[in-house]
Amino acid sequence: MTETLKYLCTHTHTQMGTKTISIKTEVYEKLIALKVPGESFSDQLDRLTSLNTGIMEFAGAWSDISDKEADKMFKVIEQGRKGSRLKKIVKMMEE
């Protein structure tokens, strides 16, 4: 006796809701400039609003600067904390 197998396949398609928003032309142009090829605006906005901006993201960011450059930056930061004027800080950075 031959057994016949029958399969019932179902497909459910769900579509997420959409919203229409208004943005300034300048903002639209910025979004276009940041867009990755093939990326939808929804995907782009999701990517941009999901960025991790924790402090550890910057770990090692200045690992390639020289000790001299690092010392100069620390001095500028110290001067800024003492309430020095911007011109003095800029002058120090130029030295």
N, CA, C and O atoms as a GROMACS GRO file, in nm:
protein
  380
    1MET      N    1   0.084  -0.116   0.000
    1MET     CA    2   0.000   0.000   0.000
    1MET      C    3   0.090   0.124   0.000
    1MET      O    4   0.183   0.135   0.080
    2THR      N    5   0.060   0.214  -0.090
    2THR     CA    6   0.137   0.337  -0.102
    2THR      C    7   0.076   0.444  -0.015
    2THR      O    8  -0.044   0.471  -0.019
    3GLU      N    9   0.162   0.504   0.064
    3GLU     CA   10   0.114   0.611   0.153
    3GLU      C   11   0.139   0.745   0.085
    3GLU      O   12   0.251   0.774   0.042
    4THR      N   13   0.038   0.824   0.077
    4THR     CA   14   0.050   0.956   0.017
    4THR      C   15   0.061   1.059   0.128
    4THR      O   16  -0.023   1.068   0.218
    5LEU      N   17   0.168   1.136   0.119
    5LEU     CA   18   0.188   1.242   0.218
    5LEU      C   19   0.143   1.374   0.158
    5LEU      O   20   0.176   1.407   0.044
    6LYS      N   21   0.070   1.446   0.234
    6LYS     CA   22   0.024   1.577   0.189
    6LYS      C   23   0.077   1.682   0.286
    6LYS      O   24   0.073   1.665   0.408
    7TYR      N   25   0.126   1.789   0.228
    7TYR     CA   26   0.179   1.898   0.310
    7TYR      C   27   0.094   2.021   0.286
    7TYR      O   28   0.057   2.053   0.173
    8LEU      N   29   0.064   2.086   0.390
    8LEU     CA   30  -0.011   2.210   0.381
    8LEU      C   31   0.087   2.322   0.413
    8LEU      O   32   0.138   2.329   0.525
    9CYS      N   33   0.112   2.406   0.318
    9CYS     CA   34   0.204   2.518   0.338
    9CYS      C   35   0.123   2.646   0.351
    9CYS      O   36   0.031   2.673   0.274
   10THR      N   37   0.159   2.721   0.448
   10THR     CA   38   0.092   2.849   0.465
   10THR      C   39   0.199   2.958   0.467
   10THR      O   40   0.312   2.934   0.511
   11HIS      N   41   0.164   3.072   0.422
   11HIS     CA   42   0.254   3.186   0.422
   11HIS      C   43   0.178   3.304   0.479
   11HIS      O   44   0.071   3.342   0.432
   12THR      N   45   0.236   3.360   0.581
   12THR     CA   46   0.173   3.478   0.641
   12THR      C   47   0.260   3.598   0.613
   12THR      O   48   0.379   3.596   0.644
   13HIS      N   49   0.204   3.700   0.556
   13HIS     CA   50   0.279   3.822   0.525
   13HIS      C   51   0.227   3.932   0.616
   13HIS      O   52   0.109   3.968   0.613
   14THR      N   53   0.317   3.985   0.694
   14THR     CA   54   0.277   4.097   0.779
   14THR      C   55   0.358   4.219   0.738
   14THR      O   56   0.478   4.210   0.712
   15GLN      N   57   0.293   4.328   0.733
   15GLN     CA   58   0.359   4.452   0.695
   15GLN      C   59   0.356   4.546   0.814
   15GLN      O   60   0.252   4.566   0.877
   16MET      N   61   0.472   4.604   0.842
   16MET     CA   62   0.476   4.697   0.954
   16MET      C   63   0.406   4.826   0.913
   16MET      O   64   0.402   4.861   0.794
   17GLY      N   65   0.354   4.895   1.009
   17GLY     CA   66   0.287   5.020   0.981
   17GLY      C   67   0.385   5.125   0.931
   17GLY      O   68   0.505   5.119   0.960
   18THR      N   69   0.334   5.219   0.858
   18THR     CA   70   0.418   5.327   0.807
   18THR      C   71   0.363   5.459   0.856
   18THR      O   72   0.244   5.473   0.883
   19LYS      N   73   0.451   5.556   0.867
   19LYS     CA   74   0.414   5.690   0.909
   19LYS      C   75   0.472   5.789   0.810
   19LYS      O   76   0.583   5.768   0.760
   20THR      N   77   0.401   5.892   0.783
   20THR     CA   78   0.451   5.999   0.699
   20THR      C   79   0.497   6.111   0.791
   20THR      O   80   0.424   6.155   0.880
   21ILE      N   81   0.619   6.157   0.767
   21ILE     CA   82   0.672   6.267   0.849
   21ILE      C   83   0.713   6.382   0.758
   21ILE      O   84   0.742   6.361   0.640
   22SER      N   85   0.716   6.501   0.813
   22SER     CA   86   0.763   6.618   0.740
   22SER      C   87   0.897   6.659   0.798
   22SER      O   88   0.913   6.669   0.920
   23ILE      N   89   0.993   6.683   0.710
   23ILE     CA   90   1.123   6.730   0.754
   23ILE      C   91   1.167   6.845   0.665
   23ILE      O   92   1.122   6.856   0.551
   24LYS      N   93   1.253   6.930   0.717
   24LYS     CA   94   1.304   7.043   0.639
   24LYS      C   95   1.390   6.991   0.525
   24LYS      O   96   1.448   6.883   0.534
   25THR      N   97   1.399   7.068   0.419
   25THR     CA   98   1.480   7.031   0.304
   25THR      C   99   1.625   7.009   0.344
   25THR      O  100   1.689   6.916   0.296
   26GLU      N  101   1.676   7.093   0.433
   26GLU     CA  102   1.816   7.082   0.477
   26GLU      C  103   1.840   6.947   0.547
   26GLU      O  104   1.943   6.884   0.528
   27VAL      N  105   1.743   6.905   0.628
   27VAL     CA  106   1.754   6.777   0.698
   27VAL      C  107   1.748   6.662   0.598
   27VAL      O  108   1.824   6.565   0.610
   28TYR      N  109   1.661   6.671   0.502
   28TYR     CA  110   1.649   6.569   0.398
   28TYR      C  111   1.782   6.554   0.323
   28TYR      O  112   1.826   6.443   0.296
   29GLU      N  113   1.845   6.667   0.289
   29GLU     CA  114   1.972   6.665   0.218
   29GLU      C  115   2.082   6.601   0.304
   29GLU      O  116   2.169   6.531   0.252
   30LYS      N  117   2.078   6.625   0.435
   30LYS     CA  118   2.176   6.563   0.525
   30LYS      C  119   2.155   6.412   0.529
   30LYS      O  120   2.251   6.335   0.530
   31LEU      N  121   2.028   6.370   0.532
   31LEU     CA  122   1.998   6.227   0.532
   31LEU      C  123   2.047   6.160   0.404
   31LEU      O  124   2.103   6.051   0.407
   32ILE      N  125   2.026   6.227   0.292
   32ILE     CA  126   2.071   6.173   0.163
   32ILE      C  127   2.224   6.157   0.165
   32ILE      O  128   2.276   6.057   0.117
   33ALA      N  129   2.295   6.256   0.221
   33ALA     CA  130   2.441   6.252   0.224
   33ALA      C  131   2.493   6.137   0.312
   33ALA      O  132   2.600   6.084   0.286
   34LEU      N  133   2.418   6.100   0.416
   34LEU     CA  134   2.461   5.995   0.508
   34LEU      C  135   2.413   5.857   0.468
   34LEU      O  136   2.448   5.757   0.532
   35LYS      N  137   2.333   5.850   0.363
   35LYS     CA  138   2.270   5.724   0.323
   35LYS      C  139   2.371   5.626   0.265
   35LYS      O  140   2.456   5.664   0.185
   36VAL      N  141   2.359   5.502   0.306
   36VAL     CA  142   2.441   5.393   0.251
   36VAL      C  143   2.370   5.341   0.126
   36VAL      O  144   2.248   5.328   0.126
   37PRO      N  145   2.446   5.312   0.018
   37PRO     CA  146   2.381   5.263  -0.104
   37PRO      C  147   2.292   5.141  -0.076
   37PRO      O  148   2.332   5.047  -0.008
   38GLY      N  149   2.171   5.145  -0.130
   38GLY     CA  150   2.077   5.035  -0.114
   38GLY      C  151   1.998   5.039   0.016
   38GLY      O  152   1.915   4.952   0.040
   39GLU      N  153   2.024   5.137   0.098
   39GLU     CA  154   1.958   5.146   0.228
   39GLU      C  155   1.831   5.230   0.217
   39GLU      O  156   1.831   5.336   0.155
   40SER      N  157   1.724   5.182   0.275
   40SER     CA  158   1.599   5.259   0.276
   40SER      C  159   1.611   5.367   0.384
   40SER      O  160   1.698   5.360   0.470
   41PHE      N  161   1.524   5.466   0.377
   41PHE     CA  162   1.526   5.570   0.480
   41PHE      C  163   1.492   5.511   0.616
   41PHE      O  164   1.547   5.554   0.718
   42SER      N  165   1.401   5.415   0.620
   42SER     CA  166   1.368   5.350   0.747
   42SER      C  167   1.490   5.280   0.806
   42SER      O  168   1.518   5.292   0.925
   43ASP      N  169   1.563   5.207   0.721
   43ASP     CA  170   1.684   5.139   0.767
   43ASP      C  171   1.788   5.240   0.814
   43ASP      O  172   1.855   5.220   0.915
   44GLN      N  173   1.801   5.349   0.739
   44GLN     CA  174   1.898   5.452   0.773
   44GLN      C  175   1.865   5.516   0.908
   44GLN      O  176   1.952   5.530   0.993
   45LEU      N  177   1.740   5.554   0.926
   45LEU     CA  178   1.700   5.616   1.052
   45LEU      C  179   1.716   5.520   1.169
   45LEU      O  180   1.753   5.560   1.279
   46ASP      N  181   1.689   5.393   1.144
   46ASP     CA  182   1.710   5.292   1.248
   46ASP      C  183   1.858   5.282   1.283
   46ASP      O  184   1.894   5.276   1.400
   47ARG      N  185   1.944   5.282   1.182
   47ARG     CA  186   2.089   5.274   1.204
   47ARG      C  187   2.138   5.398   1.280
   47ARG      O  188   2.214   5.386   1.376
   48LEU      N  189   2.095   5.515   1.237
   48LEU     CA  190   2.143   5.639   1.299
   48LEU      C  191   2.093   5.658   1.442
   48LEU      O  192   2.162   5.718   1.524
   49THR      N  193   1.975   5.607   1.471
   49THR     CA  194   1.922   5.624   1.606
   49THR      C  195   1.961   5.510   1.699
   49THR      O  196   1.928   5.513   1.818
   50SER      N  197   2.030   5.410   1.646
   50SER     CA  198   2.073   5.296   1.728
   50SER      C  199   2.222   5.300   1.757
   50SER      O  200   2.277   5.203   1.809
   51LEU      N  201   2.288   5.410   1.724
   51LEU     CA  202   2.432   5.418   1.745
   51LEU      C  203   2.467   5.410   1.893
   51LEU      O  204   2.401   5.471   1.977
   52ASN      N  205   2.570   5.333   1.923
   52ASN     CA  206   2.619   5.322   2.060
   52ASN      C  207   2.718   5.434   2.084
   52ASN      O  208   2.822   5.439   2.018
   53THR      N  209   2.689   5.523   2.174
   53THR     CA  210   2.778   5.635   2.201
   53THR      C  211   2.837   5.627   2.341
   53THR      O  212   2.861   5.729   2.405
   54GLY      N  213   2.859   5.505   2.388
   54GLY     CA  214   2.922   5.486   2.518
   54GLY      C  215   3.068   5.530   2.514
   54GLY      O  216   3.128   5.538   2.407
   55ILE      N  217   3.122   5.558   2.630
   55ILE     CA  218   3.259   5.608   2.640
   55ILE      C  219   3.360   5.508   2.585
   55ILE      O  220   3.464   5.549   2.532
   56MET      N  221   3.333   5.380   2.596
   56MET     CA  222   3.427   5.279   2.549
   56MET      C  223   3.440   5.279   2.396
   56MET      O  224   3.536   5.222   2.343
   57GLU      N  225   3.348   5.341   2.328
   57GLU     CA  226   3.356   5.351   2.183
   57GLU      C  227   3.481   5.431   2.143
   57GLU      O  228   3.534   5.413   2.033
   58PHE      N  229   3.527   5.519   2.231
   58PHE     CA  230   3.640   5.605   2.200
   58PHE      C  231   3.773   5.551   2.253
   58PHE      O  232   3.877   5.614   2.235
   59ALA      N  233   3.770   5.436   2.317
   59ALA     CA  234   3.893   5.377   2.371
   59ALA      C  235   3.992   5.354   2.258
   59ALA      O  236   3.960   5.291   2.157
   60GLY      N  237   4.112   5.405   2.276
   60GLY     CA  238   4.217   5.389   2.176
   60GLY      C  239   4.210   5.486   2.060
   60GLY      O  240   4.290   5.476   1.967
   61ALA      N  241   4.118   5.580   2.063
   61ALA     CA  242   4.101   5.672   1.952
   61ALA      C  243   4.225   5.758   1.929
   61ALA      O  244   4.252   5.798   1.815
   62TRP      N  245   4.299   5.786   2.033
   62TRP     CA  246   4.419   5.871   2.021
   62TRP      C  247   4.546   5.788   2.039
   62TRP      O  248   4.650   5.844   2.075
   63SER      N  249   4.541   5.661   2.015
   63SER     CA  250   4.658   5.576   2.038
   63SER      C  251   4.774   5.607   1.943
   63SER      O  252   4.887   5.567   1.970
   64ASP      N  253   4.747   5.676   1.834
   64ASP     CA  254   4.852   5.702   1.737
   64ASP      C  255   4.916   5.840   1.751
   64ASP      O  256   4.999   5.877   1.667
   65ILE      N  257   4.881   5.917   1.855
   65ILE     CA  258   4.943   6.049   1.871
   65ILE      C  259   5.072   6.035   1.951
   65ILE      O  260   5.089   5.943   2.032
   66SER      N  261   5.162   6.128   1.928
   66SER     CA  262   5.290   6.124   1.998
   66SER      C  263   5.274   6.173   2.141
   66SER      O  264   5.175   6.237   2.176
   67ASP      N  265   5.374   6.142   2.224
   67ASP     CA  266   5.374   6.190   2.363
   67ASP      C  267   5.374   6.342   2.367
   67ASP      O  268   5.309   6.402   2.454
   68LYS      N  269   5.446   6.404   2.275
   68LYS     CA  270   5.452   6.550   2.269
   68LYS      C  271   5.313   6.610   2.241
   68LYS      O  272   5.271   6.706   2.305
   69GLU      N  273   5.243   6.551   2.146
   69GLU     CA  274   5.107   6.598   2.114
   69GLU      C  275   5.013   6.576   2.232
   69GLU      O  276   4.930   6.662   2.262
   70ALA      N  277   5.026   6.462   2.299
   70ALA     CA  278   4.941   6.433   2.415
   70ALA      C  279   4.968   6.533   2.528
   70ALA      O  280   4.874   6.582   2.591
   71ASP      N  281   5.095   6.563   2.553
   71ASP     CA  282   5.129   6.662   2.656
   71ASP      C  283   5.070   6.798   2.623
   71ASP      O  284   5.019   6.867   2.711
   72LYS      N  285   5.077   6.835   2.496
   72LYS     CA  286   5.022   6.963   2.454
   72LYS      C  287   4.870   6.968   2.478
   72LYS      O  288   4.817   7.069   2.523
   73MET      N  289   4.801   6.857   2.447
   73MET     CA  290   4.656   6.852   2.468
   73MET      C  291   4.622   6.861   2.616
   73MET      O  292   4.528   6.933   2.654
   74PHE      N  293   4.697   6.790   2.701
   74PHE     CA  294   4.671   6.796   2.844
   74PHE      C  295   4.692   6.936   2.899
   74PHE      O  296   4.616   6.982   2.984
   75LYS      N  297   4.794   7.006   2.850
   75LYS     CA  298   4.820   7.143   2.894
   75LYS      C  299   4.704   7.235   2.854
   75LYS      O  300   4.661   7.320   2.931
   76VAL      N  301   4.657   7.216   2.733
   76VAL     CA  302   4.544   7.297   2.685
   76VAL      C  303   4.420   7.270   2.770
   76VAL      O  304   4.347   7.363   2.805
   77ILE      N  305   4.397   7.144   2.802
   77ILE     CA  306   4.281   7.109   2.885
   77ILE      C  307   4.294   7.172   3.024
   77ILE      O  308   4.197   7.225   3.077
   78GLU      N  309   4.413   7.164   3.081
   78GLU     CA  310   4.437   7.225   3.213
   78GLU      C  311   4.411   7.375   3.209
   78GLU      O  312   4.348   7.430   3.299
   79GLN      N  313   4.459   7.441   3.105
   79GLN     CA  314   4.437   7.585   3.092
   79GLN      C  315   4.287   7.616   3.079
   79GLN      O  316   4.237   7.712   3.136
   80GLY      N  317   4.219   7.533   3.003
   80GLY     CA  318   4.074   7.553   2.988
   80GLY      C  319   4.002   7.539   3.120
   80GLY      O  320   3.906   7.611   3.147
   81ARG      N  321   4.046   7.446   3.202
   81ARG     CA  322   3.984   7.426   3.333
   81ARG      C  323   4.012   7.541   3.428
   81ARG      O  324   3.935   7.566   3.520
   82LYS      N  325   4.122   7.611   3.406
   82LYS     CA  326   4.156   7.726   3.491
   82LYS      C  327   4.082   7.852   3.447
   82LYS      O  328   4.096   7.957   3.509
   83GLY      N  329   4.003   7.842   3.342
   83GLY     CA  330   3.923   7.955   3.298
   83GLY      C  331   3.998   8.052   3.208
   83GLY      O  332   3.959   8.168   3.197
   84SER      N  333   4.105   8.005   3.143
   84SER     CA  334   4.178   8.094   3.054
   84SER      C  335   4.093   8.129   2.933
   84SER      O  336   3.993   8.063   2.904
   85ARG      N  337   4.133   8.231   2.866
   85ARG     CA  338   4.058   8.276   2.749
   85ARG      C  339   4.091   8.192   2.627
   85ARG      O  340   4.198   8.132   2.619
   86LEU      N  341   4.000   8.188   2.533
   86LEU     CA  342   4.014   8.106   2.413
   86LEU      C  343   4.139   8.143   2.334
   86LEU      O  344   4.206   8.055   2.281
   87LYS      N  345   4.172   8.271   2.325
   87LYS     CA  346   4.288   8.314   2.248
   87LYS      C  347   4.417   8.254   2.306
   87LYS      O  348   4.506   8.214   2.230
   88LYS      N  349   4.427   8.246   2.438
   88LYS     CA  350   4.545   8.188   2.501
   88LYS      C  351   4.556   8.040   2.467
   88LYS      O  352   4.666   7.989   2.442
   89ILE      N  353   4.443   7.972   2.465
   89ILE     CA  354   4.443   7.829   2.433
   89ILE      C  355   4.485   7.808   2.288
   89ILE      O  356   4.566   7.720   2.258
   90VAL      N  357   4.430   7.888   2.198
   90VAL     CA  358   4.465   7.874   2.057
   90VAL      C  359   4.615   7.902   2.038
   90VAL      O  360   4.683   7.832   1.963
   91LYS      N  361   4.664   8.004   2.105
   91LYS     CA  362   4.807   8.038   2.095
   91LYS      C  363   4.894   7.923   2.144
   91LYS      O  364   4.995   7.890   2.081
   92MET      N  365   4.854   7.862   2.254
   92MET     CA  366   4.930   7.750   2.310
   92MET      C  367   4.932   7.633   2.212
   92MET      O  368   5.035   7.567   2.198
   93MET      N  369   4.821   7.607   2.146
   93MET     CA  370   4.813   7.497   2.051
   93MET      C  371   4.902   7.523   1.928
   93MET      O  372   4.951   7.428   1.866
   94GLU      N  373   4.923   7.648   1.895
   94GLU     CA  374   5.004   7.683   1.778
   94GLU      C  375   5.153   7.670   1.809
   94GLU      O  376   5.233   7.661   1.716
   95GLU      N  377   5.192   7.670   1.934
   95GLU     CA  378   5.333   7.663   1.972
   95GLU      C  379   5.391   7.526   1.946
   95GLU      O  380   5.509   7.503   1.973
   0.00000   0.00000   0.00000
